[in-house]
Amino acid sequence: MSTVLNMLRGGLIAAGLAALSTAAVAADAPDKTKQPRSCFFITQWRGWKAPSDDVLYLGVNLHDVYKVQLSTKSSELQWPDAHLISRTRGSDTVCDALDLELSVANDSGFREPLIATSLTKLTPDEVKAIPPKFRPN
């Protein structure tokens, strides 16, 4: 009887290890639905435009444009004297919306924090589709 129990225990342990191994392999498999992560250095950022109160376009390098979706609207972004302020802590690499600590300010001293919820590198066709007055400098 104890031999049968030992065989059952051994079989259960082997089945459990096989299940864990399969789960580990699945967790390491790349997610084909996600876009590849695209990063830039804050020093490569060369300009910005706001086509609406809750969207920013960041010009990076010569031809790249990143779309930043904001959590709330800020009419301050539409003012001609608006300045976008970016603060870095630690790394100066931007790979995700969480890497951006932004605020908008104007010449009168008003300053409003902005919370980025997404950061997306636009394709060349998406950049061409942006009206010229909203393309970042």
Secondary structure, DSSP 8 states (H G I E B T S, - for coil): -HHHHHHHHHHHHHHHHHHHHHHHHHHHS--TTS-----EEGGGEEEEEEEETTEEEEEETTTEEEEEEESS--GGGGSTT-EEEEE--S--EE-SGGG-EEEEE-TTS-EEEE-EEEEEE--HHHHHHS-GGGS--
